[in-house]
Amino acid sequence: MKVQGKDYRTVWMEGSSVKTINQPLLPHRFEVVELPTHRDTAEAISKMVLRGAGAIGAAAGFGMAQVFMEAPAAEPARAEYLAAGYHRLRSTRPTAHDLFYALDRVRAAGEKAPHEEAGAAAAAEAQAIADRYVEAGRLIGEHGQRLIKDGGRVLTHCNAGWLAFVDWGSALAPVYFAHRAGRKVHVLADETRPRGQGARLTAWELQQEGVPVEIIADNAAGLLMRRGQIDLVLTGADRIAANGDVANKIGTYEKALCAQANRVPFYVAAPLSTFDPDCPDGDHIPIERRDDDEVLYAYGRTDAGELTRVRLAPEGVAAINYAFDVTPAELIAGIITEKGIIRADAGEIARITGSEE
């Protein structure tokens, strides 16, 4: 995607360093940060310098390649370093399945190669995974665009665009394809508290692309659906269980309930790497709980142009900050994948992921 006329991916590798767009600074400042070691990459994932299922997966893959590049040649120090690096990256975000998918694939590629070639082999696999995310986003866009009619009004939650997905995106890819095909599409972006990814990131992305967008408060979607002002809901996913239950940003479940009550189709967009065939249902998906400060404080730019943090709540008040919730499969009209749009049920998921018994 283009920023100020220049093509960017969300995360990429140059030499032994990982580079990524510093998402917490958006939309007020565009900055690329360099992550020289796997420890830096792990910290960037954990602190959400980059976030989103595909971006997390690609970054984790690149981080695992860094582990192989950094590892000492002699045993047992080498094996200990590889194991420690793997577990450090694995512990950064417990809900996103793409992280584990990429880590395991890159680790396997590095371990199969001779020691002197392991770093290059791991980096090649990590790059292949990032490229697959780009292609998956393109195909999701092609398949999903048919859901958007000319003049369609689409509700989004959180950010599932190219910032979250290396390029193209998952939930936003159909929007981009419909827009580039000349159809009029209008996006209503939930602000997505507490970190405001909809207000900060989705709105910024769509603005860069020239797609009309309006930000709404998280609690406004039900009213707009009831008034007939939303035609379609598109969200991404961080993990999809074998039965079709979907973990996504906190608040997604509420939107699905509102959509069902008002007969608005609710679709999820995700690549096959987000499906977890070893997870039977949503009750088995670990839900990340993050720092309470994300709820108690807000970060933004003052009228004077200063980037600062302000406290919203009274001193001494605690918060509960779960990052994700689970939407049951029966609330989902379909899942848009790189292989087409499928039903959110166990048989269809087993068929498309190749996990049939």
C-alpha positions in Angstrom: 0.0 0.0 0.0 1.1 3.6 -0.5 2.0 6.2 2.1 2.8 9.6 0.6 3.2 8.0 -2.8 5.7 5.3 -1.6 4.9 1.5 -1.5 5.2 -0.1 2.0 4.6 -3.4 3.6 3.9 -3.4 7.3 6.9 -5.4 8.3 10.0 -6.6 6.4 13.6 -7.7 6.9 16.8 -6.0 5.8 19.9 -8.0 6.5 19.6 -9.3 10.0 17.2 -6.4 11.1 13.5 -6.4 11.1 11.8 -3.1 10.1 8.2 -2.1 10.8 5.9 0.8 10.9 5.5 2.2 14.4 1.8 1.8 14.7 1.3 3.5 18.1 2.4 6.8 16.6 -0.2 6.7 13.8 -2.1 8.7 12.6 -0.1 11.6 13.9 3.4 10.5 12.9 4.6 8.0 10.3 7.8 6.4 11.4 9.7 3.2 10.5 11.6 1.5 13.3 14.5 -0.9 13.1 14.6 -4.0 15.3 18.2 -5.3 15.2 17.8 -8.5 17.4 15.1 -11.0 18.1 14.7 -9.5 21.6 13.8 -6.2 20.0 11.3 -7.9 17.6 9.7 -9.8 20.5 9.4 -6.6 22.5 7.8 -4.8 19.5 5.2 -7.6 19.2 4.5 -7.6 22.9 4.2 -3.8 23.2 2.1 -3.6 20.0 4.6 -1.5 18.0 3.1 -3.7 15.4 -0.2 -5.7 15.8 -2.7 -7.6 13.7 -2.8 -11.3 13.0 -0.8 -11.4 9.8 1.7 -8.7 10.8 2.3 -10.6 14.1 2.9 -13.8 12.2 5.3 -12.3 9.7 7.2 -10.4 12.5 7.4 -13.6 14.6 8.8 -15.5 11.6 11.4 -12.8 11.0 12.2 -12.8 14.7 12.8 -16.6 14.6 15.1 -16.1 11.7 17.0 -13.6 13.8 17.4 -16.2 16.5 19.1 -18.5 14.1 21.3 -15.7 12.8 22.3 -14.8 16.4 22.8 -18.3 17.8 26.3 -19.4 18.7 27.8 -22.2 16.6 28.9 -24.5 19.4 26.6 -26.9 21.3 25.0 -27.0 23.8 24.9 -23.2 23.8 23.4 -23.1 20.3 20.4 -25.4 21.2 19.8 -23.4 24.4 19.8 -20.1 22.6 17.4 -21.4 19.9 15.0 -22.7 22.5 15.1 -19.5 24.6 14.6 -17.3 21.5 11.7 -19.5 20.3 9.9 -19.3 23.7 10.6 -15.6 24.1 8.8 -14.9 20.8 6.1 -17.5 21.5 5.1 -15.8 24.8 4.6 -12.3 23.3 0.9 -12.6 22.3 -1.1 -15.7 23.5 -4.2 -15.4 21.4 -3.0 -14.8 17.8 -2.6 -18.2 16.1 -0.6 -16.8 13.2 2.3 -16.1 15.6 2.6 -19.9 16.5 2.1 -20.9 12.8 5.0 -18.7 11.6 7.3 -19.5 14.5 6.9 -23.3 14.0 7.4 -23.1 10.3 10.5 -21.0 10.5 12.0 -23.0 13.4 11.5 -26.2 11.4 13.2 -24.7 8.3 16.2 -23.6 10.3 16.6 -26.9 12.1 16.5 -28.8 8.8 19.5 -26.8 7.4 23.2 -27.2 8.2 24.3 -24.9 11.0 26.1 -22.6 8.6 23.0 -22.3 6.4 20.3 -22.2 9.1 20.0 -18.4 9.3 19.6 -18.1 5.6 17.1 -21.0 5.4 15.1 -19.5 8.3 15.0 -16.1 6.7 13.9 -17.5 3.4 11.0 -19.3 5.1 10.1 -16.2 7.0 10.0 -14.2 3.8 7.9 -16.8 2.1 5.4 -16.6 4.9 5.2 -12.8 4.6 4.7 -13.2 0.9 2.0 -15.7 1.4 0.2 -13.2 3.7 0.3 -10.7 0.9 -1.1 -13.1 -1.6 -3.7 -14.3 0.9 -4.8 -10.7 1.4 -5.1 -10.2 -2.3 -7.3 -13.3 -2.8 -9.4 -12.4 0.3 -10.0 -9.1 -1.4 -11.0 -10.7 -4.7 -13.4 -13.2 -3.0 -14.9 -10.7 -0.5 -15.5 -7.8 -2.8 -18.7 -9.4 -4.2 -20.3 -8.9 -0.8 -20.0 -5.1 -1.2 -22.7 -3.6 -3.5 -22.3 -0.2 -5.1 -23.2 2.3 -2.4 -22.6 -0.3 0.4 -22.1 0.9 3.9 -19.6 -1.4 5.8 -19.0 -1.5 9.5 -15.5 -2.5 10.7 -14.1 -3.2 14.1 -10.4 -2.7 15.2 -8.0 -2.7 12.3 -7.7 -5.6 9.8 -6.1 -3.7 6.9 -2.6 -3.8 5.5 -1.1 -2.5 8.8 -2.4 -5.7 10.4 -1.6 -8.0 7.5 1.7 -7.2 5.8 -0.3 -5.8 2.8 -3.9 -5.6 1.5 -5.4 -6.7 4.8 -8.1 -9.2 5.7 -11.4 -7.4 6.5 -10.3 -4.3 4.6 -9.1 -6.1 1.5 -12.6 -6.5 0.0 -13.2 -2.8 0.7 -10.0 -1.9 -1.2 -10.9 -4.1 -4.1 -14.5 -2.8 -4.4 -13.2 0.8 -4.2 -10.6 0.2 -6.9 -13.2 -1.5 -9.1 -15.1 1.8 -9.1 -17.9 0.9 -6.6 -18.9 3.5 -4.1 -18.3 2.1 -0.6 -18.6 4.0 2.7 -16.9 2.6 5.8 -18.1 3.2 9.4 -15.1 2.5 11.6 -15.7 1.6 15.3 -13.2 3.6 17.3 -12.2 0.3 19.1 -11.4 1.2 22.7 -9.2 1.0 24.5 -6.3 1.4 22.0 -8.4 3.0 19.3 -7.2 1.0 16.4 -10.3 1.8 14.4 -10.1 5.5 15.0 -6.3 5.7 14.6 -5.4 3.0 12.1 -8.4 2.0 10.0 -9.4 5.6 9.4 -5.8 6.5 8.5 -5.5 3.6 6.0 -8.8 4.3 4.3 -7.9 8.0 4.1 -4.6 7.1 2.4 -6.6 5.0 -0.1 -9.3 7.6 -0.7 -12.1 5.5 0.7 -14.9 7.5 2.5 -14.8 6.7 6.2 -16.5 8.0 9.4 -15.5 7.0 12.9 -18.2 6.0 15.3 -18.2 5.4 19.0 -18.0 1.7 19.8 -21.6 1.7 21.3 -23.2 3.4 18.2 -23.3 0.4 15.9 -26.5 -1.0 17.3 -28.4 2.2 16.7 -27.1 2.5 13.1 -28.0 -1.1 12.3 -31.5 -0.6 13.7 -31.9 2.5 11.5 -30.8 0.6 8.4 -27.5 2.5 8.0 -25.2 -0.5 7.9 -25.4 -3.1 5.1 -22.5 -5.4 6.1 -20.1 -6.0 9.0 -16.5 -7.1 8.1 -14.0 -8.0 10.8 -10.7 -9.9 11.0 -9.8 -12.7 13.3 -6.9 -13.6 15.6 -7.8 -17.3 15.9 -10.5 -19.5 14.5 -11.4 -22.7 16.3 -12.2 -26.0 14.6 -15.9 -25.4 15.0 -15.9 -21.9 13.5 -15.8 -19.8 16.7 -13.7 -16.7 16.2 -11.5 -14.8 18.5 -11.1 -11.2 17.6 -10.7 -7.8 19.2 -12.8 -7.2 22.3 -16.2 -5.9 21.2 -16.5 -8.1 18.1 -19.0 -10.4 19.8 -21.3 -7.4 20.7 -21.2 -6.3 17.0 -22.2 -9.8 15.9 -25.1 -9.9 18.3 -26.3 -6.5 17.1 -25.9 -7.7 13.5 -28.0 -10.9 14.1 -30.7 -8.9 15.9 -31.0 -6.5 12.9 -30.5 -9.0 10.1 -27.2 -7.4 9.0 -24.7 -10.0 7.5 -21.7 -10.5 9.7 -18.6 -11.8 7.9 -15.1 -12.6 9.1 -12.0 -12.4 6.9 -8.9 -14.5 7.6 -6.3 -16.6 5.9 -6.0 -20.3 6.5 -3.1 -19.8 8.9 -5.5 -18.2 11.4 -7.4 -21.5 11.7 -6.4 -23.6 14.6 -7.6 -27.2 14.0 -6.2 -28.3 17.4 -8.5 -25.9 19.2 -12.0 -27.5 19.3 -14.0 -24.4 20.1 -13.9 -20.8 21.4 -13.9 -21.8 25.1 -10.4 -23.3 24.5 -8.9 -20.1 23.0 -6.7 -18.3 25.5 -7.8 -14.7 25.9 -5.0 -12.2 26.5 -5.4 -9.7 29.4 -3.3 -6.6 28.9 -2.2 -3.8 31.2 -5.0 -1.9 32.9 -3.4 1.4 31.9 -4.6 0.9 28.3 -8.1 1.5 29.7 -7.3 4.1 32.3 -5.3 6.3 29.9 -5.5 7.6 26.4 -2.7 8.7 24.1 -3.0 11.3 21.4 -2.1 14.8 20.0 -3.0 18.0 21.7 -4.2 21.1 19.8 -0.7 22.4 20.2 0.7 19.3 18.3 2.2 17.6 21.3 1.9 13.8 21.5 1.0 12.9 25.1 -0.8 10.6 27.4 -3.7 11.6 29.6 -5.6 9.8 32.4 -9.3 9.3 31.9 -10.3 7.6 35.2 -10.1 8.7 38.8 -6.8 7.9 40.6 -7.0 4.6 42.5 -9.6 3.0 40.2 -8.6 -0.3 38.7 -9.7 -1.7 35.2 -10.3 -5.0 33.5 -8.6 -5.1 30.1 -9.2 -8.2 28.1 -7.9 -7.8 24.5 -10.2 -10.2 22.7 -13.5 -11.9 22.9 -15.1 -14.9 21.1 -17.9 -14.8 18.5 -19.8 -18.1 18.3 -19.9 -19.7 14.8 -23.7 -19.4 14.6 -23.5 -15.6 14.5 -21.2 -15.6 11.5 -22.6 -15.5 7.9 -19.3 -16.7 6.4 -15.5 -16.7 6.6 -13.7 -15.1 3.7 -10.4 -17.0 3.0 -7.9 -17.1 0.2 -9.7 -20.2 -1.0 -13.1 -18.5 -1.1 -16.0 -17.8 1.3 -16.9 -20.8 3.5 -19.5 -21.5 6.2 -18.3 -21.2 9.8 -18.8 -24.9 10.7 -16.6 -27.8 11.6 -17.1 -29.8 8.4 -16.4 -26.9 6.0 -13.4 -25.8 8.0 -11.9 -29.3 8.1 -12.4 -29.5 4.3 -10.7 -26.3 3.5 -7.9 -26.6 5.9 -7.2 -30.2 5.0 -7.6 -31.4 8.6 -10.2 -34.1 8.0 -9.7 -37.2 10.0 
